[in-house]
Amino acid sequence: MSTDQRTRAWVDVSARALRENYRQVQETAGEGVRVIPMVKADAYGLGMTQCVKALEPLDPWGYGVAAVEEGVRLRELGISRPVVVLSPVPPGSFLHAVKARLSVSVGELGALARLRDAARTAGLPGRFHLEVDTGMGRAGFDWHRAGDWASQVEALLGPPLEWEGCHTHFHSADSSDPEPTSLQWRRLMGVLEILPSRPKGLLLHACNSAGALRRSDLAADAVRPGIFLYGGAAGEGLPDPTPVASLRARIVLIREAVAGSTVGYGATYTAREPERWATVAVGYGDGLPRLLGNRGEGVVRGRKVPVIGRISMDVTVLNVTGVEGVEVGDVVTFFGRDGRETITLEEVADHAQTISNEILTGLTQRLPRIWTDDGGY
Ligand SMILES: *Cc1c(COP(=O)(O)O)cnc(C)c1O
């Protein structure tokens, strides 16, 4: 294990764990179902390049991104599979999307017209997935009004447009109550009934991680997992993912704090008796949430110890009183595995009053992502 990048603070990422989670999604969704890994936001902060390299041998149908620029990056990496931009495309980006042979999600007539114009300009096909809004309310043709827009969509169809897919997005698949998801599905089915001449082989997809793991009955032709691949739990009562990422940093100072010593901005923690404190070289400037002050934990030498005081931009202090042998240079794990101890992403997210997606995408560029097959364990 090379340590040259592991000098201050870093993220260990396991390609094997990523692939294990992918296989679990594939198995649960069913063998014939295609997988569209969501690699938006730099693969949820873990690094799109390495992520795609790890997933390519598993033969995904294609990749999902949120921004045209992300799709262009995939093409620059030599990816020739379909790439779908699954968030609404800004008006000025259609031509870039078409030139990079990306497929774009279309959820209103204006977008379909812009895509057609861009495709004409480029002399290339304008590939799209028609999004139906069944309750998410942020994108897609409104299911309530399908009677109005269906014929207008039909009028725009034909070359250079290529209708590749049709999809919706579930808002509550993480919940154990199946009803909201079933209702959204019924709405989608209702819209499909009145949609114009659908091409053969149209790819139907609806499920995110939670949907794919909970509702294999709704897996349709393809599923779009994100967070579960990256080691985040998908929802209530669902199987745990294999941890993929670990946030680690080195102890850079140890002090014997006398009773009455205070730590951090606002002096929000005071030693009641003599204590041993370790300053660790990671802070909110690295993406360690500031809400973990006086609340979060780290693992050092196989023991969980508390964060004390507020988290600074660059450092965090732990109370390591009673932990045998702690010294400067030791590695602290803030989430992930260390020997027999694990801090899950969910524990960190709970402490920080957010979701694991935000913890991962909040990790800043100051942290090198170190991809190995085993995640450096
Ligand atoms: C991000 C995203 C997903 C993946 O969701 P997860 O909950 O991370 O699995 C799927 N579909 C769309 C349209 C998305 O934007």
The ligand as a MOL file (V3000), in Angstrom:
LIG
                    3D

  0  0  0     0  0            999 V3000
M  V30 BEGIN CTAB
M  V30 COUNTS 15 15 0 0 0
M  V30 BEGIN ATOM
M  V30 1 C -29.5410 10.7020 -8.8620 0
M  V30 2 C -30.5670 9.9930 -9.6070 0
M  V30 3 C -30.7390 8.6080 -9.4610 0
M  V30 4 C -29.9890 7.7960 -8.4360 0
M  V30 5 O -30.6040 7.9260 -7.1790 0
M  V30 6 P -30.0310 7.1840 -5.8800 0
M  V30 7 O -31.0630 7.4550 -4.8530 0
M  V30 8 O -28.7230 7.8270 -5.5750 0
M  V30 9 O -29.8960 5.7620 -6.2220 0
M  V30 10 C -31.6450 7.9870 -10.2980 0
M  V30 11 N -32.3540 8.6760 -11.2040 0
M  V30 12 C -32.2400 10.0030 -11.3540 0
M  V30 13 C -33.0690 10.7160 -12.3670 0
M  V30 14 C -31.3590 10.7150 -10.5530 0
M  V30 15 O -31.2520 12.0310 -10.6980 0
M  V30 END ATOM
M  V30 BEGIN BOND
M  V30 1 1 1 2
M  V30 2 1 2 3
M  V30 3 2 2 14
M  V30 4 1 3 4
M  V30 5 2 3 10
M  V30 6 1 4 5
M  V30 7 1 5 6
M  V30 8 2 6 7
M  V30 9 1 6 8
M  V30 10 1 6 9
M  V30 11 1 10 11
M  V30 12 2 11 12
M  V30 13 1 12 13
M  V30 14 1 12 14
M  V30 15 1 14 15
M  V30 END BOND
M  V30 END CTAB
M  END
